[in-house]
Amino acid sequence: MCGGTFQPEDGNLYRAFVPPSEELVARTRAIEASMAGERVPEEAWTAFFTAACGAIDWAYFERMFHARKAAAAFLAIQASGRRRARPRSAFRCVAD
């Protein structure tokens, strides 16, 4: 949410912000739009998916988090179907 590198007093270093893929953002927003209830405002999406700092209402955050979780799972399953088939192993078990 807040981007860049930040070094608090305890010396913990956070990694630099890496933006999510456009496909993940689009799928997450589509899933959230299909959910029952009040839609998430645009400002909350900006804080959720970019390095912009901002507060997000807890109910909106939960809604976006669950939508992103579903979107990531969907995209992972979709990607696994596109993988090439491995060649068969040359080793076989043969009964004596």
N, C-alpha and C positions, 0 to 999 in steps of 0.2 A: 504494500500500500504506500508507505512513504519510501521513495526510491533512493538510490545512491548507496554509498557506504557509510555506515554509522558506527562510531566506536563509543559505547557507554563507558562509564567509570570502571566497570568490572573487566574491561578489556575484551569483551565478546565482540567479534567482528561479524557483521552480516554480509552476505554476498550481494554483489551488485544486482540490480533489478533486471530480470530477463522477462520480456513481455510474452504473454501466451500467444499461441497461434491464432490466426484469424478464424480458422475452422472451429477451434474450441470456443472462442468468444461467440461466434454466430450460433453454434449448437446450444451453448449455455443459455443464451438469450431466448432462443426458440423454445427450449424446455421450460424456462421460467414463464414465458408468455402463455404456455398451455396449462400452467398450474392454476388451481382455483385460488381466489383471493385477490387482494390488492397488488397491482403491478409495482415493481421497483422503479423509483424515479431515476432519471438519466444521471443525476449527480452521483448517486450511489454506485452506478456502474463505472463511472469514471474513477472513483476512489478504489473500487474493487479490482479493476483490470489494468490500471496504469500506475505509474509511480507517483501520482498526485496524492497529496495528503488530505485527509478529510475523515469526518466521522460518518459512520453508517449506523442507522438504527438497527438494533439487534434483530428484530423480526425480518427486516430486509436482508441482513447479512445471512441469517439462517436460510432464507429462501434462495439466495444466490449461491450459497455454499452447496446446498442439496442439488440445485440445478447443475452446477459445475461438476459435482461428483458424478451425476448421471451422464452428463455430456462426455466426461473423460472415459467412463466405462464404455459408452456407446462407441466412441472413436477407437478405443483399444480393441474392441471386438471386431469392428469394421476393418481395422488395419490387419488383424491376425488372419482374416479371410483372404487378404491380398498377398500373403506370403507365398513364396515359391515352394513347391513340394520338394522335400529332400530326396536325394537318390536313395534307393534301398541299400541297406548294409550288405557288404560282401560276406559277412560272417553268418553262418547258419548253424543251428543246433541239429545234430543228426543223432538219432537213436542208435545204440550199439546193436 
